[in-house]
């Protein structure tokens, strides 16, 4: 089993966003859910390190 890093999550997020941009005609419901999850995980990691961006 491999450890998933914040970098891995960022790469996955970038890939999903690129796919959506390249093919907006497809149904991306599941990808959008995953994007929301990845954003939360990345945000939580930043908050725990004290590097969260101000709103």
PyMOL commands that set and color helices and strands:
alter all, ss='L'
color gray80, all
select helices_A, chain A and resi 6-22+29-49
alter helices_A, ss='H'
color red, helices_A
deselect
rebuild
show_as cartoon
